[in-house]
Amino acid sequence: MSEETRTLNLDEFDYELPEDLIAQEPTQKRDQSRLLLYDRKRDDITHREFAELPELVGASDVLVVNDSKVIPARLRGRKHGSGGAVEVLLIQETIKNRWWVMLKPGKRVNPGTVVHLHTPSDEPSGVRFEVLEKNDDGHCHVQFVAPGNILDHLDTLGEIPLPPYISPARDRAYNDKERYQTIYANQQGSVAAPTAGLHFTPELLELIEKRGTEIIRVTLHVGIGTFAPVKATTVSEHQMHFERYEISEHAAARLNAAKRDGKRIIAVGTTSVRVLESAVCRETGKIQPQKERTNIFIYPPYSFTFVDSLITNFHLPKSSLLMLISAMAAPNTLSGIERIKRVYAEAIRNRYRFFSYGDAMLIN
């Protein structure tokens, strides 16, 4: 068996992270984050600031950003009859007012259970849902009963669903509803932020565009599956959840023109990578406008068809996101696994901040 075809084990994507490097809050200004620059050809690391990004891109580059907007997907309610408190996390919409959700506690919730939603201050809202079915993962398919669309009620009823490693008890001098959202977000549907985009400010994007860099928007609505822990011992056995994405006619045309002209395609975030690598035709190398779902799982060795470079945050041990950037660090080989381990060890030595509110890296 060759090195590139051997079975990958989950433990190969593990690393030790000091708990105090898990960012509990964003930097005071978005682009004050640090930026680790990893040069794949030279296998070299440079330490920069995210505000310096305009110096690192130019007219021969294209930035592809995910413009999905995080919805206030964490809801609270009480069971009909018992009045027991229930926490609800929206996962994925199937049709209007019908969603897959996670319920906490959820073990005693069965089909037919009715939950009445309350406001964050525990006042009844008049909105309820009924559990229709429950899958093997313990997720529930529910039908909301609400005037209009449940999405229209989330600003009143919902809270931003921050990751569990961010403490709800932390002191805050900022608003999560604003900071756990990219400045270009406008297509609502994500239950987690495409965090690589959190570092951009309007001024920074303007500077980048002035250098001739084109910015192209695509949409992938981030679901819980992107961040779900990989439970399979053998990496190839892990199954990603489906997520909805969209590429407009304008975006597809601009992307194909950029690729034809030999421009470097820089994906902002792993979600943008997953859109582009899902949408591209492997035979032609072109992207068609589309509105589809993807469960693409990118891990070493992987041959990227459309994406050339990646801006990303620092990811959790044993996560599918860490596997994706390991593939990007050395496409078509397994050597990216050890490369990223070295990069992460250097980031830890230099006290970079990790995960959603943390610092960024650019893989060139």
C-alpha positions, 0 to 999 in steps of 0.5 A: 500500500502506498503512503497516499492510499493508506487508511487515515485514523482520526488520532492523526488529526489531534493536537494539544491546545492550551485552554487559554488560547481559545478566544472568548471574545473578538479583537476590539477591531475586526482586522486587528487579528493576527495572520499567519502566512503559510507558504506551501512551496517553501514550507515557510511561516511568516507572522503578519497582521490581518490588516496587512492582507491588502499587501498580500493580494493584488490584481491577479487574485480573486477573493471568494466570500460566503455571504450567508447570514447567521440566524438567531437559531437558539430558541427556548420553550416549554413542553405542553402539559409538563411545562418542562424547559427545552432549549432548541437549536435550528439545524436545517430548514426542509420546507417553510416552517419545517426544520430539523432541530436539536433539543436539549434535553431531548431523550424524552422528546418523542413524535407528537410532543408539542413545545411552546416557544418563549421569549429570552425573558421567558414570556410566552410567544404564541409560537409552537412546534410539534415533533414529527419524527426523530432520527438516529442522531437524536435530531428532531424534525418539527413543524412550527405553527406561527404567523407567517414564517418562523424566520420572521420571528427569530429576531424577537425569540432567538439568540445567536448560537455561539459555539460551546467553547465560548463561555456564556458567562464571559464579560462582553463589551461588544454585541455577539449579534454584530461580531459573530457575523461577517460585514457582507452577510445578507443571505440568512440561513446559517446556524454558525458563522463562516468565521474566516470572514469575521476579520474583514472591515469595510475599509479593508475590503475597499483597500483590497478592491483598490488593488484590483482584487475582485471579490465574488460572493457565493452562499453556503448556509452553515449547518451543525454538520460542518462543526459536528465532531468526527466520531468514526475512528477511520476518517473515510467512514465519517459522513458529512451532513448536507448543507445548502449552497448557491452560486448566481449566474453573475458569480459563476461567470466571473469565477470562470473568467478569473480561472480562464485568465489564470487568476489565483482563486483565494477562498475565504473560509472552508465553507467557500472551499466546499462551495467551489469544489462541490460546484465545479465540473471535474471534466471542464473545470468550469462552474455552472450557476446552481442552487444545490446541497453538498456533503462534500468531505475534503481530507488528504489526499485531495486534488483541488480543482478550483481553489488555489489558496485559503484564508481560514481560522485555527480549527478544533482537533480531530475536526473535518475543518482541520482535515480540509486545511491539511489537504490544502497544505499539500494537495494530492498528498498526505504530507499536509497532515504533518505540515499543519501540525508544525504550523499549529505548533508554531502558532501555539508557541507564538500565542495565536488565538484559536477558533471562531473569535481567534486569529487567521492564517493564509495558506498560499 
